[in-house]
């Protein structure tokens, strides 16, 4: 340690005691061959120094030097918004990206030979952190299930743009009042997240240091307004009544009706399959068509979540056979009432539930002579 003062710290020795148990295992395989394996288990590590040493003074000294290195430092980085921004809070990619920048700022003096170890670090989801869509998810989902499948494309675009702009303004107001705002050099139009990065548990040469918080700013690859406009265009072309599902899929949320057209050859192939497989067909064909028409880019996606019972997301329906006989190229399945189908869209980081808790009681799967999904 720099300017080490023996009289002040009184440290004459610092030792690490390791205790472990080693097994030498031998056994025979099915062919009678003897196999050896050595296995070690570490029970505990004990750090100890000479009695009456001023360890608190050492910790305080090291911590103050690290704080000096990070004083006025803000982590600014770009991360392409490839998925729901609400998942950023626990994204390992984001946390490791930020941590590497902090290590670089500390420099080799503190990080050399891996003597500094970080055990817990996070972007806590609290009032100190704001993302451009952080407070919007429930409202967007509620809006989606009420209007998207029942509105024209132009109406969908207008409804989404107005609400998204309202939340973007809220985010901008929060950002303008952030205490570190004047120290940022990023393109402010592209800032999607700002807050504090917490390192809760870390050690330096076996010294346990106090938690620290570092301000962070995350830029996106496009401006907030460009993202809103781009998402609105996708929704208009995809989720409206005259969008990608037009003449292919009809959902009457409140009546519980489900009607879908298949290609005739695909339809016959699904004759003995269950309703869950039919929904998978819908997801696959929709995704293919969306990619073909450039509605889906990067990691945009559609999810259909089947529930065995109401309120239990993620469980698949079982044994829901299409037992009705083929009549005029139609299967009619009534009295389903087995659960819900949640249709989730992921567009540009926005999460939209288009038919939340849709519980079909009557389904028609129709084989069409034309390939409506081409």
NUFIMAR-450562 format. One record per residue: residue in one letter; z, x, y of N, C-alpha, C in turn. Coordinates in steps of 0.1 Angstrom, whole numbers, padded with zeros to 4 digits, always signed. Layout:
BEGIN
AZXYZXYZXY;...
//
This chain:
BEGIN
X+0000+0008-0012+0000+0000+0000+0000+0009+0012;X-0008+0004+0022-0008+0012+0035+0006+0013+0041;X+0008+0024+0048+0020+0027+0055+0033+0023+0047;X+0033+0027+0034+0044+0024+0026+0056+0032+0030;X+0067+0024+0032+0080+0030+0037+0090+0029+0026;X+0093+0040+0019+0103+0039+0008+0117+0035+0013;X+0121+0039+0025+0134+0035+0030+0135+0020+0032;X+0123+0014+0036+0123+0000+0039+0122-0009+0026;X+0114-0004+0017+0111-0013+0005+0119-0009-0007;X+0124+0004-0008+0133+0008-0018+0127+0006-0032;X+0114+0008-0034+0107+0006-0047+0104+0020-0052;X+0110+0023-0064+0108+0036-0070+0100+0034-0083;X+0100+0023-0089+0091+0020-0101+0088+0006-0102;X+0076+0003-0107+0071-0010-0109+0064-0010-0123;X+0070-0018-0132+0065-0018-0146+0061-0032-0151;X+0052-0032-0160+0048-0044-0167+0051-0043-0182;X+0059-0052-0187+0063-0052-0201+0055-0063-0208;X+0048-0060-0218+0040-0070-0225+0045-0071-0239;X+0047-0083-0244+0051-0086-0258+0041-0094-0265;X+0037-0089-0277+0026-0096-0285+0029-0095-0299;X+0022-0103-0307+0024-0104-0321+0010-0102-0327;X+0008-0094-0337-0005-0091-0343-0005-0095-0358;X-0015-0103-0362-0017-0107-0376-0028-0099-0382;X-0027-0095-0394-0038-0090-0402-0041-0099-0413;X-0051-0108-0412-0054-0119-0421-0064-0114-0431;X-0062-0118-0444-0071-0116-0454-0073-0128-0462;X-0086-0131-0466-0089-0143-0474-0102-0141-0481;X-0105-0149-0491-0117-0148-0498-0126-0160-0495;X-0139-0158-0494-0149-0169-0492-0153-0175-0506;X-0162-0184-0506-0166-0191-0518-0173-0181-0528;X-0178-0170-0523-0185-0161-0532-0175-0150-0537;X-0162-0151-0533-0153-0142-0538-0151-0129-0530;X-0159-0129-0518-0158-0117-0509-0145-0118-0501;X-0138-0106-0500-0126-0105-0492-0130-0103-0477;X-0124-0111-0469-0126-0111-0455-0113-0107-0447;X-0115-0098-0438-0103-0093-0430-0105-0098-0415;X-0094-0102-0409-0095-0106-0395-0082-0102-0388;X-0083-0095-0377-0071-0091-0370-0070-0101-0358;X-0058-0106-0356-0055-0116-0345-0043-0113-0338;X-0044-0112-0325-0032-0108-0316-0029-0120-0307;X-0016-0123-0306-0011-0133-0297-0002-0127-0287;X-0004-0129-0274+0005-0124-0264+0015-0135-0261;X+0028-0131-0262+0039-0141-0260+0042-0141-0245;X+0044-0130-0238+0048-0131-0224+0046-0117-0218;X+0045-0118-0205+0045-0106-0197+0057-0106-0187;X+0063-0095-0185+0074-0094-0176+0072-0083-0166;X+0072-0086-0153+0072-0076-0143+0086-0073-0139;X+0089-0060-0138+0102-0057-0133+0102-0044-0125;X+0110-0043-0115+0111-0031-0107+0126-0027-0106;X+0128-0016-0099+0142-0011-0099+0151-0021-0091;X+0163-0021-0094+0173-0030-0088+0174-0027-0073;X+0176-0038-0065+0178-0038-0051+0166-0034-0043;X+0154-0035-0050+0142-0032-0042+0139-0045-0033;X+0132-0042-0022+0129-0053-0012+0115-0058-0015;X+0114-0066-0026+0101-0072-0030+0096-0082-0020;X+0106-0090-0014+0102-0099-0004+0095-0092+0008;X+0099-0081+0012+0093-0073+0022+0079-0069+0019;X+0077-0065+0006+0064-0061+0002+0054-0073+0002;X+0059-0084-0003+0050-0096-0003+0047-0100+0011;X+0056-0100+0020+0054-0103+0034+0044-0094+0040;X+0045-0081+0037+0036-0071+0043+0022-0073+0038;X+0020-0075+0025+0007-0077+0019+0001-0090+0025;X+0009-0101+0025+0004-0114+0029+0000-0113+0044;X+0007-0106+0052+0003-0105+0066-0010-0098+0068;X-0012-0087+0060-0025-0080+0061-0037-0089+0057;X-0035-0097+0046-0045-0106+0042-0048-0117+0053;X-0037-0122+0058-0038-0132+0069-0046-0126+0081;X-0043-0114+0084-0051-0107+0095-0066-0106+0092;X-0069-0104+0079-0083-0103+0075-0090-0116+0076;X-0083-0127+0073-0089-0140+0073-0086-0148+0086;X-0080-0142+0096-0077-0148+0108-0090-0152+0115;X-0091-0165+0119-0103-0170+0126-0115-0171+0117;X-0113-0169+0104-0125-0170+0095-0128-0184+0090;X-0140-0188+0091-0144-0201+0086-0155-0198+0075;X-0154-0204+0064-0164-0203+0053-0175-0213+0057;X-0187-0208+0059-0199-0216+0062-0209-0213+0051;X-0214-0223+0044-0223-0221+0034-0232-0233+0032;X-0243-0231+0025-0253-0242+0023-0253-0245+0008;X-0252-0258+0005-0252-0263-0009-0261-0275-0009;X-0272-0274-0017-0281-0285-0017-0274-0297-0024;X-0275-0308-0017-0268-0321-0021-0276-0327-0033;X-0274-0322-0045-0282-0326-0056-0276-0337-0064;X-0263-0341-0060-0257-0352-0067-0248-0359-0058;X-0241-0369-0063-0232-0377-0055-0222-0368-0047;X-0222-0369-0034-0214-0360-0026-0199-0361-0029;X-0195-0373-0034-0180-0375-0037-0176-0366-0048;X-0186-0361-0056-0182-0352-0067-0180-0338-0062;X-0184-0335-0050-0182-0322-0045-0167-0317-0045;X-0158-0327-0044-0144-0323-0043-0140-0315-0055;X-0146-0318-0066-0142-0311-0079-0153-0302-0084;X-0163-0299-0076-0174-0292-0081-0171-0277-0083;X-0172-0272-0095-0169-0258-0097-0179-0249-0090;X-0191-0254-0089-0202-0246-0082-0198-0244-0067;X-0193-0255-0061-0189-0254-0047-0176-0245-0045;X-0166-0247-0053-0154-0240-0052-0156-0225-0054;X-0164-0221-0064-0167-0207-0067-0175-0201-0056;X-0184-0209-0050-0192-0204-0039-0183-0200-0027;X-0174-0209-0024-0164-0207-0013-0155-0195-0016;X-0150-0194-0028-0141-0183-0032-0148-0170-0031;X-0160-0169-0035-0168-0156-0034-0169-0152-0020;X-0171-0161-0011-0172-0158+0003-0159-0153+0009;X-0148-0159+0004-0135-0154+0008-0132-0140+0003;X-0136-0137-0009-0134-0124-0015-0142-0114-0007;X-0155-0117-0004-0163-0108+0004-0157-0105+0017;X-0151-0115+0024-0144-0113+0037-0132-0104+0035;X-0124-0106+0025-0113-0097+0022-0117-0083+0020;X-0128-0081+0013-0134-0068+0011-0127-0061-0001;X-0133-0049-0004-0129-0042-0016-0115-0037-0016;X-0109-0036-0004-0096-0031-0002-0086-0040-0010;X-0088-0053-0009-0079-0062-0016-0084-0067-0030;X-0097-0066-0032-0103-0072-0044-0106-0061-0054;X-0105-0048-0050-0109-0037-0059-0102-0038-0073;X-0109-0035-0083-0104-0034-0097-0097-0048-0101;X-0102-0058-0095-0098-0072-0099-0083-0073-0098;X-0076-0067-0088-0062-0068-0087-0058-0081-0080;X-0067-0088-0074-0064-0101-0068-0069-0112-0077;X-0060-0120-0081-0064-0131-0090-0061-0145-0084;X-0071-0154-0084-0069-0167-0079-0069-0177-0090;X-0058-0185-0091-0056-0193-0103-0059-0208-0100;X-0056-0213-0088-0059-0227-0085-0064-0227-0070;X-0076-0233-0069-0082-0235-0056-0090-0248-0056;X-0090-0254-0044-0096-0267-0044-0099-0272-0030;X-0108-0282-0029-0110-0289-0016-0102-0302-0018;X-0090-0303-0014-0082-0315-0016-0088-0327-0009;X-0088-0338-0016-0094-0350-0010-0083-0357-0002;X-0082-0353+0010-0072-0358+0020-0078-0360+0033;X-0070-0363+0043-0075-0365+0057-0080-0353+0064;X-0078-0341+0058-0082-0329+0064-0097-0326+0060;X-0102-0333+0051-0116-0331+0046-0124-0343+0048;X-0137-0341+0054-0146-0353+0056-0160-0349+0051;X-0166-0358+0044-0180-0357+0041-0187-0369+0047;X-0200-0367+0049-0208-0377+0056-0208-0390+0049;X-0205-0391+0036-0205-0403+0029-0191-0406+0022;X-0181-0398+0026-0168-0399+0019-0162-0413+0019;X-0163-0419+0031-0156-0432+0032-0166-0444+0030;X-0178-0441+0024-0188-0452+0024-0191-0457+0010;X-0186-0451-0001-0191-0454-0014-0188-0469-0017;X-0176-0474-0016-0173-0488-0019-0182-0497-0011;X-0183-0495+0002-0191-0504+0010-0206-0504+0006;X-0211-0492+0004-0225-0491-0001-0227-0499-0014;X-0218-0497-0023-0219-0504-0036-0219-0519-0034;X-0209-0523-0026-0208-0538-0024-0221-0543-0017;X-0226-0536-0007-0238-0540-0001-0250-0541-0011;X-0250-0531-0019-0262-0530-0029-0262-0542-0038;X-0251-0545-0044-0251-0556-0054-0254-0569-0047;X-0252-0571-0034-0254-0583-0028-0268-0585-0023;X-0275-0575-0019-0287-0577-0011-0299-0570-0017;X-0298-0558-0024-0310-0550-0027-0320-0557-0036;X-0315-0563-0047-0325-0569-0056-0330-0582-0051;X-0325-0587-0040-0330-0600-0035-0337-0600-0022;X-0339-0587-0017-0345-0586-0004-0359-0579-0005;X-0367-0581+0006-0380-0574+0006-0377-0559+0009;X-0387-0551+0007-0385-0537+0010-0382-0533+0024;X-0388-0540+0034-0385-0537+0048-0371-0541+0051;X-0366-0552+0045-0353-0557+0048-0342-0547+0042;X-0345-0542+0030-0336-0533+0023-0335-0520+0032;X-0346-0515+0036-0346-0503+0044-0338-0505+0057;X-0340-0516+0064-0332-0519+0076-0317-0520+0073;X-0314-0528+0063-0300-0530+0060-0293-0517+0057;X-0299-0508+0048-0293-0496+0045-0292-0486+0057;X-0303-0485+0065-0303-0476+0076-0292-0479+0086;X-0290-0492+0089-0280-0496+0099-0266-0492+0094;X-0263-0495+0081-0250-0492+0076-0248-0477+0075;X-0258-0470+0070-0256-0455+0069-0255-0448+0083;X-0262-0453+0092-0261-0447+0106-0247-0450+0112;X-0242-0461+0109-0228-0464+0113-0218-0454+0108;X-0219-0451+0095-0210-0442+0089-0213-0428+0094;X-0225-0424+0096-0229-0411+0101-0223-0409+0115;X-0222-0419+0123-0216-0418+0136-0201-0416+0135;X-0195-0423+0125-0181-0420+0123-0178-0406+0119;X-0186-0401+0110-0185-0387+0106-0187-0377+0118;X-0197-0380+0126-0199-0371+0138-0188-0371+0147;X-0181-0383+0149-0170-0384+0158-0158-0376+0152;X-0156-0376+0139-0145-0369+0133-0148-0354+0135;X-0161-0350+0133-0165-0336+0133-0163-0330+0147;X-0167-0338+0157-0166-0334+0171-0151-0331+0175;X-0142-0338+0169-0128-0336+0172-0121-0326+0163;X-0128-0320+0154-0122-0311+0144-0117-0298+0152;X-0106-0293+0149-0100-0282+0157-0107-0269+0156;X-0116-0268+0145-0124-0255+0144-0138-0257+0149;X-0141-0269+0154-0155-0272+0157-0162-0262+0166;X-0156-0256+0176-0162-0247+0185-0165-0233+0179;X-0160-0230+0167-0162-0217+0161-0174-0217+0151;X-0180-0229+0149-0190-0230+0139-0204-0226+0144;X-0211-0218+0136-0224-0214+0140-0235-0221+0132;X-0231-0230+0122-0241-0237+0114-0249-0247+0123;X-0261-0251+0117-0269-0262+0123-0261-0275+0122;X-0256-0279+0133-0246-0291+0132-0253-0303+0127;X-0266-0305+0128-0272-0317+0123-0272-0318+0108;X-0270-0306+0102-0271-0306+0087-0257-0304+0081;X-0246-0305+0089-0233-0304+0083-0230-0317+0075;X-0226-0315+0063-0223-0327+0054-0209-0328+0051;X-0202-0317+0052-0187-0317+0048-0180-0306+0056;X-0168-0310+0060-0160-0300+0067-0145-0303+0063;X-0137-0292+0063-0123-0294+0059-0116-0281+0056;X-0107-0281+0047-0099-0269+0044-0099-0266+0029;X-0101-0254+0026-0101-0249+0012-0087-0243+0009;X-0081-0249-0001-0067-0244-0005-0067-0235-0016;X-0061-0223-0015-0058-0215-0026-0043-0216-0029;X-0039-0223-0040-0026-0227-0043-0018-0217-0051;X-0025-0209-0059-0017-0200-0067-0026-0187-0068;X-0020-0176-0064-0027-0163-0065-0018-0152-0064;X-0023-0140-0070-0014-0128-0071-0022-0116-0066;X-0015-0106-0061-0020-0094-0056-0012-0083-0062;X-0018-0075-0072-0011-0065-0079+0003-0070-0085;X+0002-0082-0091+0013-0089-0097+0023-0094-0087;X+0020-0094-0074+0028-0101-0064+0023-0115-0062;X+0031-0125-0064+0028-0139-0062+0028-0142-0047;X+0017-0145-0041+0016-0148-0027+0017-0163-0024;X+0020-0166-0011+0021-0180-0007+0007-0186-0007;X+0006-0199-0008-0007-0206-0007-0013-0204+0007;X-0026-0205+0008-0033-0204+0021-0044-0214+0022;X-0048-0218+0034-0059-0227+0036-0069-0220+0045;X-0082-0222+0041-0093-0216+0049-0102-0228+0053;X-0106-0229+0066-0115-0239+0071-0129-0237+0064;X-0135-0248+0060-0149-0247+0054-0158-0256+0061;X-0171-0252+0061-0182-0261+0066-0193-0260+0056;X-0198-0271+0051-0209-0271+0041-0221-0277+0048;X-0232-0270+0048-0244-0275+0053-0253-0280+0042;X-0261-0290+0045-0270-0295+0036-0284-0289+0039;X-0294-0292+0030-0307-0286+0033-0316-0295+0041;X-0311-0307+0044-0318-0316+0054-0308-0322+0063;X-0312-0327+0075-0303-0333+0084-0298-0346+0079;X-0287-0350+0085-0281-0363+0080-0291-0374+0083;X-0298-0374+0094-0307-0385+0097-0319-0385+0088;X-0324-0373+0085-0335-0372+0075-0331-0378+0062;X-0319-0375+0058-0314-0380+0045-0313-0395+0045;X-0308-0400+0056-0307-0415+0057-0321-0421+0056;X-0330-0416+0064-0343-0422+0064-0350-0420+0050;X-0348-0409+0044-0354-0406+0031-0349-0416+0020;X-0336-0418+0021-0329-0427+0011-0334-0441+0013;X-0335-0445+0026-0339-0459+0029-0353-0461+0024;X-0362-0452+0025-0375-0453+0020-0375-0455+0005;X-0367-0447-0002-0366-0448-0017-0361-0462-0021;X-0351-0466-0014-0345-0479-0018-0355-0490-0015;X-0363-0489-0004-0373-0500-0001-0383-0500-0012;X-0387-0489-0017-0398-0488-0027-0393-0490-0041;X-0380-0489-0043-0375-0489-0057-0367-0502-0060;X-0358-0505-0051-0347-0515-0054-0349-0529-0049;X-0360-0531-0041-0362-0544-0035-0369-0553-0045;X-0370-0566-0041-0377-0576-0050-0392-0573-0051;X-0397-0565-0042-0412-0562-0043-0413-0547-0046;X-0403-0541-0052-0403-0527-0055-0407-0524-0069;X-0402-0513-0075-0407-0508-0088-0405-0517-0099;X-0395-0526-0098-0392-0536-0109-0400-0549-0108;X-0408-0550-0097-0415-0562-0095-0424-0565-0107;X-0424-0577-0113-0432-0581-0125-0428-0573-0137;X-0417-0566-0137-0413-0559-0149-0399-0563-0154;X-0390-0565-0144-0376-0568-0147-0371-0579-0137;X-0364-0588-0142-0357-0598-0133-0343-0600-0137;X-0334-0599-0128-0319-0601-0131-0314-0611-0121;X-0309-0622-0127-0302-0632-0118-0287-0630-0120;X-0281-0623-0111-0268-0619-0112-0258-0630-0115;X-0260-0641-0107-0250-0652-0108-0252-0661-0120;X-0265-0663-0123-0268-0671-0135-0266-0664-0148;X-0266-0650-0147-0265-0643-0159-0278-0642-0168;X-0289-0642-0161-0302-0642-0168-0308-0628-0167;X-0314-0623-0178-0320-0610-0179-0334-0612-0185;X-0345-0608-0178-0358-0609-0183-0365-0595-0181;X-0371-0590-0192-0378-0577-0191-0391-0578-0199;X-0401-0572-0193-0414-0571-0200-0415-0557-0206;X-0421-0556-0218-0424-0544-0225-0439-0543-0227;X-0443-0531-0229-0457-0529-0235-0457-0535-0249;X-0468-0541-0253-0468-0549-0265-0465-0540-0277;X-0470-0528-0278-0467-0519-0289-0452-0514-0289;X-0447-0512-0277-0433-0508-0276-0424-0520-0280;X-0429-0532-0276-0421-0544-0279-0420-0546-0294;X-0430-0544-0302-0430-0545-0316-0421-0534-0322;X-0421-0523-0317-0412-0512-0322-0397-0515-0321;X-0394-0524-0311-0380-0527-0309-0376-0540-0316;X-0384-0544-0325-0382-0557-0331-0368-0558-0338;X-0364-0547-0345-0352-0547-0352-0340-0539-0345;X-0343-0535-0333-0333-0528-0325-0323-0537-0318;X-0312-0531-0312-0303-0539-0305-0305-0539-0290;X-0297-0547-0284-0299-0549-0269-0296-0536-0262;X-0287-0528-0267-0284-0515-0260-0296-0506-0260;X-0303-0506-0271-0316-0498-0272-0326-0503-0262;X-0327-0517-0260-0336-0522-0251-0333-0518-0237;X-0320-0517-0234-0316-0512-0220-0319-0498-0219;X-0318-0490-0229-0322-0476-0228-0337-0475-0226;X-0345-0483-0232-0359-0484-0229-0361-0487-0214;X-0354-0496-0209-0355-0499-0195-0352-0487-0186;X-0341-0480-0189-0337-0468-0182-0348-0457-0183;X-0353-0455-0195-0363-0444-0197-0376-0447-0189;X-0381-0459-0191-0393-0463-0185-0392-0463-0170;X-0381-0468-0165-0379-0469-0150-0379-0455-0145;X-0371-0446-0151-0370-0432-0147-0384-0425-0147;X-0392-0427-0157-0405-0421-0158-0414-0426-0147;X-0413-0439-0144-0422-0444-0134-0417-0440-0120;X-0404-0439-0118-0399-0434-0105-0403-0419-0103;X-0402-0411-0113-0406-0397-0111-0421-0396-0108;X-0429-0405-0115-0444-0405-0113-0447-0408-0099;X-0440-0417-0093-0442-0422-0080-0434-0414-0069;X-0428-0403-0074-0420-0395-0065-0408-0402-0058;X-0403-0412-0065-0390-0418-0060-0378-0410-0064;X-0379-0404-0076-0368-0396-0081-0372-0381-0079;X-0364-0374-0072-0366-0360-0070-0352-0353-0072;X-0353-0340-0075-0341-0332-0078-0333-0339-0089;X-0321-0342-0086-0312-0349-0096-0310-0364-0093;X-0319-0370-0085-0318-0385-0084-0318-0391-0098;X-0311-0402-0100-0311-0407-0113-0307-0422-0113;X-0310-0428-0124-0306-0442-0127-0297-0442-0139;X-0286-0450-0138-0277-0451-0150-0275-0465-0153;X-0276-0469-0166-0272-0482-0171-0260-0480-0180;X-0249-0486-0175-0236-0484-0183-0233-0497-0190;X-0233-0497-0203-0230-0508-0211-0215-0509-0214;X-0210-0520-0214-0195-0522-0216-0193-0531-0228;X-0184-0527-0237-0181-0536-0248-0172-0547-0244;X-0163-0544-0234-0155-0554-0229-0155-0553-0213;X-0152-0564-0207-0152-0563-0192-0142-0553-0187;X-0147-0544-0178-0138-0535-0172-0137-0522-0179;X-0143-0520-0190-0143-0508-0198-0156-0501-0197;X-0158-0493-0187-0171-0486-0184-0173-0475-0195;X-0186-0473-0198-0189-0462-0206-0190-0465-0221;X-0185-0476-0226-0186-0480-0240-0199-0487-0243;X-0205-0484-0254-0218-0490-0257-0216-0503-0265;X-0225-0512-0262-0225-0525-0271-0228-0521-0285;X-0222-0527-0294-0225-0525-0308-0230-0538-0315;X-0239-0536-0324-0244-0547-0333-0248-0559-0326;X-0255-0557-0314-0261-0568-0307-0275-0569-0311;X-0278-0575-0323-0291-0574-0328-0300-0585-0322;X-0313-0582-0321-0323-0592-0315-0327-0600-0327;X-0319-0610-0331-0321-0617-0343-0331-0629-0341;X-0333-0633-0329-0342-0644-0326-0356-0641-0331;X-0363-0650-0336-0376-0648-0341-0386-0646-0330;X-0397-0639-0333-0407-0637-0323-0415-0650-0321;X-0416-0654-0309-0423-0667-0305-0432-0664-0293;X-0444-0665-0295-0454-0662-0284-0451-0649-0277;X-0449-0639-0285-0446-0625-0279-0433-0625-0271;X-0424-0633-0274-0411-0633-0267-0399-0633-0277;X-0389-0625-0274-0376-0626-0280-0367-0633-0270;X-0360-0643-0275-0350-0650-0266-0337-0648-0272;X-0327-0642-0265-0314-0640-0270-0304-0647-0260;X-0297-0657-0266-0288-0664-0257-0274-0662-0262;X-0264-0667-0254-0250-0666-0258-0246-0651-0260;X-0251-0642-0252-0247-0628-0253-0232-0627-0249;X-0229-0628-0236-0215-0628-0231-0206-0618-0237;X-0212-0606-0240-0204-0596-0246-0198-0585-0237;X-0202-0585-0225-0197-0575-0216-0206-0574-0203;X-0206-0563-0197-0213-0562-0184-0223-0550-0185;X-0233-0551-0176-0242-0540-0174-0241-0536-0160;X-0237-0523-0158-0237-0518-0144-0249-0509-0142;X-0257-0512-0132-0269-0504-0129-0266-0496-0117;X-0265-0483-0119-0261-0473-0108-0274-0465-0104;X-0275-0463-0091-0286-0455-0086-0279-0443-0079;X-0285-0431-0081-0280-0419-0073-0292-0414-0065;X-0291-0417-0052-0302-0413-0043-0296-0404-0032;X-0301-0392-0031-0297-0383-0020-0282-0382-0018;X-0275-0383-0029-0260-0382-0027-0254-0395-0025;X-0261-0406-0022-0255-0419-0021-0254-0425-0035;X-0243-0432-0038-0241-0439-0050-0242-0454-0047;X-0251-0460-0055-0254-0474-0052-0254-0482-0065;X-0245-0492-0066-0244-0501-0077-0253-0513-0075;X-0264-0514-0082-0274-0525-0078-0271-0538-0084;X-0264-0538-0096-0261-0551-0103-0248-0550-0109;X-0238-0547-0101-0225-0544-0106-0219-0556-0113;X-0213-0553-0125-0207-0564-0133-0216-0575-0136;X-0229-0572-0138-0238-0582-0143-0236-0585-0157;X-0232-0597-0161-0229-0601-0174-0239-0610-0180;X-0249-0605-0187-0260-0614-0192-0256-0623-0203;X-0259-0636-0201-0257-0646-0212-0270-0651-0218;X-0281-0647-0212-0294-0652-0216-0304-0642-0214;X-0311-0636-0224-0320-0626-0222-0334-0629-0228;X-0344-0625-0221-0358-0627-0226-0365-0613-0226;X-0369-0608-0237-0376-0596-0238-0391-0600-0242;X-0400-0597-0234-0414-0602-0236-0424-0591-0238;X-0432-0592-0248-0442-0583-0251-0455-0587-0243;X-0460-0578-0235-0471-0581-0227-0484-0573-0232;X-0495-0579-0231-0507-0572-0235-0511-0560-0226;X-0506-0561-0214-0509-0549-0205-0497-0540-0205;X-0500-0527-0203-0489-0517-0202-0483-0518-0188;X-0473-0527-0186-0468-0529-0172-0460-0516-0167;X-0456-0507-0176-0448-0496-0172-0457-0483-0170;X-0470-0485-0171-0479-0473-0169-0480-0470-0154;
//
